[in-house]
Each structure stands twice: as structure tokens, then as C-alpha cells.
Amino acid sequence: MNPRRASMIVAGAALCLVLSFGMTRAGGATFIDDLKAKAGAARDAAGGRGVTITFRDRYGWLTRHPVLSGGRDLAPQTRQRVAAAVAAVPGIAGVSWARDGDAQAVSAHCQDDVERILETRTIRFGEASTRLEPSSERLLGEVARSLRPCVGSIIAVTGHTDASGNQKVNVALSQARAEAVRSALIARGIPATNLRAAGLGSARPIEGLDPLDPANRRIEFSVLYTAPVKPTPIDTPGPE
């Protein structure tokens, strides 16, 4: 190929890339401006006018993982309500508070709320199945509402079985059930990026129970605060 022609092709390709990047960044800025407006309205409606919502990460990138700050004079319940309201805005992939202590306090509160919900009720499946029973579908709705203020945290969903049967089969079944619960929570608005599923089979029976006791068949939730890894830049916005 003629060297001049080749250089023109390369230059043209480079120009296309630059234009594409510029248009994407501009589209991302428009997308974030829309999220800012909706998030601000959600914050105000939840009583959080003193809370600042930042849509840039520490690297300066636009992000769908806004950071909340301020509002220290607000009651803890109001701060939780504000976080949940902002996280519920379509397009927002999760929120966190600016200081670790704030997020840890919210996470601990969510953990307590979920444990209270599950004190007397159990997430149940069909026998040897990953299909949730209707009563458990309703129960997961309550769990999801309690977890929404925790969306800046990692939420571990862990499946357990009793010790009857083959352990390898039990591990696989507990993993599949944990994945089913994870999917059910995602369908109820909990961001997929904040959920982890694991199956332990019968490795961790409830303390004081016979490992063969059917009560060991359970799903547990652990709300663990972790500072988010560098949030995904908003150069290709899309649904979570």
C-alpha cells in the first residue's frame, strides 16, 4: 500500500476514536446531569437537604456510584432513608457515605434489621430444589427493603444445608440456593455489584445443633462495609 495512503487511513482512524471518545464523554456528562437532578429531588423528598451528592470519584471520573456527605445534624434514620432514596433512583448503581465510620454504622444497622426479620422466619425452598416457596418470596421483599440503605457495602449471601446426604451435592445445592436468593434481591433493586453468593453445604452448622438437624438448612446475610474499588467511569452508561 502507498505509505501516504496508509498514513491517511491511520490518521482517519485516530480522528474517529477521538471524536467517539468526546461524544461518549459528552453523553456521559448529560446522563450524570440527569442523575444529579433526580438524586437531588429524591434526597430532598427524604428530608436530606443538608446532604451533598458527588458524582465524581477520587480520580475525577464521572460515576454512577455517588458519594454522600454532610447532613451530620440529621437523625440516623433520616440519613438511612436518604441513602435508600438516592440508591433507588434508576441509573444509580449504588451509594456510599464519604467517611468509613458513617458507612459502617449504616451497614451494622442493616445487619441487625435483617437478622430481626429472619429471627422467626426462614427462607424456604422446594425439597432438593432452588425454587423459592411463595412465603419466602414475600420474606425476601422485606429483606431487600432492609438492605437498600446498605448498597455502599458488600452483602454476602451464604447458603447452608444439614449434614444428610452427599457433601459435594450439599455444597452445590447451597451455592445454587444462594445464587437464587441473590437473583431475587437483584430483581428487588439491590445492585448486582454489591452482592456475593456462596454455598458452604454442611460445613457450618448452627452452634449447639446436631449437624443433621434440618434447621441447619438456611440462608444467611452478612453486611460488610468495604471502600469501593475505583468506580466504573460513566463513559458507557447503561442499566445495571
Secondary structure, 3 states (H helix, E strand, C coil): CCHHHHHHHHHHHHHHHHHHHHHHHHHHHHHHHHHHHHHHHHHHHCCCCCEEEEEECCCCCEEEEEEEEECCCCCHHHHHHHHHHHHCCCCCCCCEECCHHHHHHHHHHHHHHHHHHCCCCCCCECCCCCCECHHHHHHHHHHHHHHHHHCCCEEEEEEECCCCCCHHHHHHHHHHHHHHHHHHHHHCCCCHHHEEEEECCCCCCCCCCCCCCHHHCEEEEEEECCCCCCCCECCCCCCC
